Amino acid sequence: MVVDEIVKVIYAPQKAFKKILQKPQYLGAFILLIIFVAFQIGYTYVAGSTQYLELTSPSAPQGDFWAQNAGLWKANPDVMISNNTVDYINSTATPFGGPPYFGTNSVEFVATNASSIRMELDLNGSVNCGADSFTNFSLIIKLVNPNVSPSNVSLYLDSLNASSFYYDLTSSFASVPSDIWNNITVPVNTNAWTSSSILATWNNITAVRMEFTWSNSSDIDMRIAGLLFGGLFENYVGLYG
């Protein structure tokens, strides 16, 4: 009899509690209520432990922080840096009514009659890409002009005491049409990177640098959005349990 009531509470709680109210037995109702609450808590825990959320830097509440403010960037002297409020990644709002993750602008770099462009972002702190931490570096970039692929693209992640890690990003632009947003994700802390010094450590990344070079001089116009470190996942129980 008791087992039947427990099963009814689990699979048909409304009918079970309706029956209890019609024929109240205080102790039985109390026990069944405890069982029902415990079942609900257990179900929520199991569901949360199997669902994972990707952690990023900048974190989700900050959104696309590094690609929303041109003032955070530096470039070679003949390059103009500005916020482009017309051309950006159009994303939906974040949960709980927050603003769009990618914001409402991109950072634009423009140079006249140039064959190269160099840009740098100081992270104003450090990002940990060591063991058990962030595993990917991502950015979304659009090459508006020129309409030819660069002959060389170098990506640097700076570390301690002017040391850095280098990655050849040229192939990511080899067959990408101009004026198209190009989503690039690069695994960090792998053998594909070259360190400039034994002082370079993945546990302490302090800046991002990129250098683009073309065979001929022309007007250059490129835009950046969605720059972040990611690939680190945590289940909901670990985050909020």
C-alpha positions in Angstrom: 0.0 0.0 0.0 2.7 2.4 1.0 4.8 1.5 -2.1 1.7 2.2 -4.3 1.3 5.6 -2.7 5.0 6.5 -3.3 4.8 5.4 -6.9 1.7 7.6 -7.4 3.4 10.6 -5.8 6.4 10.2 -8.3 4.4 9.6 -11.4 1.1 11.3 -10.7 1.6 13.7 -7.8 -1.6 15.7 -8.4 -3.8 12.7 -8.2 -2.0 11.4 -5.2 -2.2 14.6 -3.2 -5.8 15.0 -4.1 -6.6 11.6 -2.7 -4.6 12.4 0.5 -6.7 15.6 1.0 -9.9 13.7 0.5 -8.9 11.1 3.1 -6.3 12.9 5.2 -3.9 10.8 7.2 -1.5 13.4 8.6 1.6 11.1 9.0 1.2 9.5 5.7 0.7 12.8 3.9 3.7 14.2 5.6 5.9 11.2 4.6 4.7 11.3 1.1 5.4 15.1 0.9 9.0 14.6 2.1 9.5 11.8 -0.5 8.1 14.0 -3.3 10.3 17.0 -2.4 13.4 14.7 -2.1 12.6 13.2 -5.5 12.3 16.7 -7.1 15.6 17.8 -5.5 17.3 14.6 -6.7 15.9 15.0 -10.2 17.1 18.6 -10.4 20.6 17.6 -9.1 21.0 14.9 -11.7 19.8 17.1 -14.5 22.1 19.9 -13.5 25.1 17.6 -13.2 24.7 16.5 -16.9 24.3 20.0 -18.3 27.5 22.0 -19.0 28.1 25.7 -19.4 31.1 27.1 -21.3 33.1 29.6 -19.3 34.8 32.4 -21.2 37.1 35.4 -20.7 35.6 37.9 -20.8 32.8 36.2 -18.8 29.3 36.1 -20.2 28.0 39.1 -18.1 30.8 41.2 -19.7 29.8 40.1 -23.2 32.1 41.0 -26.1 34.0 43.5 -23.9 37.3 43.5 -25.9 35.7 44.2 -29.2 33.3 46.9 -28.0 35.8 49.6 -27.2 38.3 50.9 -29.8 40.2 52.7 -27.0 41.4 49.3 -25.7 43.4 48.7 -28.9 46.7 50.0 -30.3 48.1 49.8 -33.9 50.9 51.1 -36.0 50.8 55.0 -36.3 49.2 55.2 -39.7 46.2 53.1 -38.7 42.9 54.7 -37.6 41.0 52.7 -35.0 37.3 53.3 -34.3 34.0 51.7 -33.2 31.9 50.7 -36.1 28.2 50.9 -35.0 26.8 49.8 -38.3 28.7 46.6 -39.1 28.8 44.1 -36.2 27.6 40.6 -35.1 23.9 40.8 -34.7 23.2 38.5 -31.7 20.1 37.9 -29.6 19.8 39.0 -26.0 21.4 37.0 -23.2 19.3 35.2 -20.7 17.4 37.2 -18.0 16.9 40.1 -20.3 20.6 41.1 -20.6 22.1 42.9 -23.6 23.3 41.0 -26.7 26.5 39.1 -26.1 28.3 40.6 -29.1 27.2 44.1 -28.3 26.2 46.7 -30.8 29.5 47.5 -32.6 32.8 46.1 -33.8 36.3 47.5 -33.7 37.5 48.8 -37.1 41.0 49.3 -38.4 41.7 51.4 -41.5 44.9 52.3 -43.2 45.6 54.1 -46.5 48.1 52.8 -49.1 49.7 50.3 -46.8 51.0 46.7 -47.2 50.7 45.7 -43.5 48.7 46.4 -40.4 49.6 45.6 -36.8 47.1 45.6 -33.9 47.5 44.9 -30.2 45.1 44.4 -27.3 46.3 44.7 -23.7 44.2 42.4 -21.6 44.7 44.7 -18.5 45.5 41.6 -16.4 46.1 38.1 -17.4 44.2 35.0 -18.7 45.1 31.5 -17.6 45.5 29.1 -20.6 47.4 26.5 -18.6 46.3 23.0 -17.6 42.6 22.7 -16.7 41.9 26.2 -17.9 40.9 27.9 -21.1 41.7 25.7 -24.2 40.7 28.0 -27.1 41.3 31.5 -28.5 38.5 32.8 -30.7 37.8 35.9 -32.7 35.5 36.9 -35.6 37.1 39.1 -38.2 36.0 40.7 -41.4 38.5 41.8 -44.1 36.6 44.4 -46.1 39.5 45.6 -48.1 41.7 44.6 -50.0 39.8 41.8 -51.8 42.9 39.6 -51.8 44.1 37.3 -49.1 47.0 38.4 -47.0 50.4 36.8 -47.7 51.0 36.3 -44.0 49.0 36.6 -40.8 50.8 36.2 -37.4 49.0 35.8 -34.1 50.9 36.4 -30.8 49.8 35.9 -27.3 52.1 37.8 -25.0 53.2 36.5 -21.6 55.7 37.5 -18.9 58.7 39.8 -19.4 58.1 40.5 -23.1 57.9 36.8 -23.9 55.2 35.5 -26.3 53.7 32.6 -28.1 53.5 32.7 -31.9 50.9 31.0 -34.2 50.8 31.1 -38.1 47.2 32.2 -38.9 47.8 32.6 -42.6 45.8 29.5 -43.7 42.7 30.8 -42.0 42.5 33.6 -44.6 43.6 31.6 -47.6 40.1 31.0 -49.2 37.9 33.4 -47.3 35.9 35.9 -49.5 36.3 39.5 -48.6 33.6 41.3 -46.7 32.5 38.1 -44.9 32.7 37.6 -41.1 35.3 34.8 -40.5 34.9 32.9 -37.3 38.3 31.6 -36.2 39.0 29.3 -33.2 42.6 28.3 -32.4 43.5 25.7 -29.7 46.0 27.2 -27.2 48.8 25.5 -25.3 49.6 23.1 -28.1 52.7 22.2 -30.1 51.4 24.4 -33.0 52.6 27.4 -31.1 56.2 28.6 -30.9 57.5 30.4 -27.7 59.9 33.2 -28.0 61.5 32.5 -24.6 61.5 30.0 -21.8 59.8 32.7 -19.7 56.6 32.4 -21.7 54.0 30.7 -19.7 50.4 29.7 -20.7 49.3 30.4 -17.2 49.8 34.1 -17.7 48.6 35.6 -21.1 48.7 39.4 -20.9 48.1 40.7 -24.5 46.9 39.7 -28.0 48.8 40.9 -31.1 48.1 40.3 -34.8 50.1 41.3 -37.9 48.7 41.2 -41.4 50.9 41.5 -44.5 50.1 41.8 -48.2 52.3 41.5 -51.3 51.2 45.0 -52.6 50.1 48.2 -50.9 46.5 49.2 -50.9 43.8 50.6 -48.7 43.1 48.3 -45.8 39.8 48.0 -43.9 39.2 45.3 -41.4 36.9 44.7 -38.4 37.0 42.6 -35.3 34.3 41.1 -33.0 33.8 38.2 -30.7 37.4 38.0 -29.3 37.5 35.7 -26.3 39.2 32.8 -24.6 36.9 29.7 -24.1 36.7 25.9 -24.2 36.5 25.5 -20.4 33.3 23.8 -19.4 31.7 23.4 -15.9 28.4 21.7 -15.0 25.6 23.7 -13.4 26.0 21.8 -10.1 29.7 22.8 -9.9 28.8 26.4 -10.6 25.7 26.9 -8.6 25.5 23.8 -6.3 
